[in-house]
Amino acid sequence: MKVFIISMRNLILGGIVFVVVLVAGIVLLVKDPLHVSDSYRPGEASVPTTATALDSQPTSTEKPLLNMDIKVDGTTAEVSLLTQNFQFVQDNGELNQKPVFGQGHAHLYIDGEAKGMIYHPEFLLKKLPKGEHEIRVELNYSNHLPYKVEATQKFVVK
């Protein structure tokens, strides 16, 4: 009969490794299969846009306006956000960032679930499952407060 002696240190390290592997497995299982690529830039504009260039500044204090154009190709959807009086800006990571009227980012919701933040007016949604989907985009200040401006559109992936 053999007796195995396990030191407390090895037991604790083994427990930590087990928990890390378990958490990583759970994250991979529940990870959203949709990939939002906000750095996508098509070679030529698919729709005319107004006041969405990154280097243009909002020229008025009017409330921003938002429309959305979606083109589906297979399981990929190309989304173009058409804005007026609004400029997309990158998040600088500061929580106490002072909001600037007419600047910010968008929050993306697919089928009612929050999917991420959008910092560019055009992006791709990849690996969409077949069926009908609803995209809702709302404009937000850089500190995440909403403008209360949103666009919703349904589309079908075949």
N, C-alpha and C positions, 0 to 999 in steps of 0.2 A: 504494500500500500504506500503510495507516494503522497506526500503532503506538500501543497503549494502554499508558499507564503507571499502575500502581496503587500507591499509597503503602502502606507497611507498616501505617500506622495504619488506613487504610480496609480493608485485608485482615483485620486482627485484629478490627475492629468487625463486619465482615460475618460472620466466623467465629463470633463470640459470638452475634449475632442468629440465625444458622442453628442453633446448638446449642440456644438457648432455644426456638425454634419447634419443633425436633425433639423436645425433652423434653416440651413442652406437648402435641404431637400424640400421643406415646406415652401420656402420662397420660390423655388423653381416650379413647384406644382401650381401655385396660385398666381404666378407671374402672368401678367396680361399678355396674351399672344399677339395683340395689336402693337405694331411698331410705329410710333409717331416720329417722323423725321422732319423737324422744323427747319433744317438747313437746305432743303430741296429748292433748287432754282431751275425751272425749265429754260431751255434755250431761247424760246420766244414766248411772249405773253399769250396765254390762251384767251384772256378776257381783258378788256381795258380796265385799268384801275385808276382811281383818283386819290391823291393825297396819301399814298401808302409807301412812297419811297423812303428808305431809311434816313436819307440825308435831308429830307424836307421837314420843316417845322410847321406845326399847326399855326394857321394865320388868324384864327378867330377864337372867341370864347364861346362859340356855339357848341351845343352838346354833340358828341361824336355820333356818327351814323354807321351802321354795319349791315352789309349784305354778304351773301355767301354763294359761291359757284362751286359745284361738285361735278367732277367727271370720273366715271367708274370705268376701269379697264381690268377685267378679270376680278381678282381679289384685292386690287389696289384702287384707292380713291385719291384723286388729286383735288385738294381743297384750296380755293382761292378766297381770301377774305377781302372784300371791297369796303374800304373805309373812307369816311370824310371827317375832317377835323380831328384826326387821330394819327399818332406816330407810334409804331412798335419800337420799343427800346429793350435792350438786354438787361436782365436783372444783375445788379452789382453785388448781391449777397448781403447788403446791409438791411437789418430789420427796422431800423429807425429812419429809413430813407424817406425824405420829404417828397410827397407826390407832386407831380407837375401836371397841370390840366392839359389834356390833349395828348398825353404820353402814357405808355404802359405796355401791357401784354394782354393776352386772351387766355381764358380758361376753357378747356375742351371737355365736353361730355359726350359720350357715345352710348346710346340706348339708356340714358339716365345715370350712367356711372362716370365719375370724374376720371379722366385719363391723363391729364397733364396740363402744362402751361405752354402757350405758343408765343414765340418772340418774333415771328416773321409772318408776313401776310399770305405765304404759300407754303404748303406742307403736304406730305403723303401719309396716308393710312394704309399700311400693308397687312397682308394675311387676314383680311376680313372674312368672316364666315358667311356662307351663302344665306340669303334671306333679306328681309327689310330691316333697315337700320335708320336711326335718327341721330343726327349730329346737332348739338347745341353749343354755340360759342358765345361767351360773354366777355365784354371788354372790362378790364380792370386797371386801376392805377398801379404804379410800380410797387406800392405797399400792399397790394391785393384788395384794396377796397373797390367795390364794384361801381362802374359808371351807371349801372342799371340799363345797359344797352346790350341786347343779345339778338342772335339770329338762330333760327331752327330750321332744319331741312331734312326731309326723309329721302332715302334712295334705296335701290335694290341691288344686291350683288347676286349675279346669276351663276 
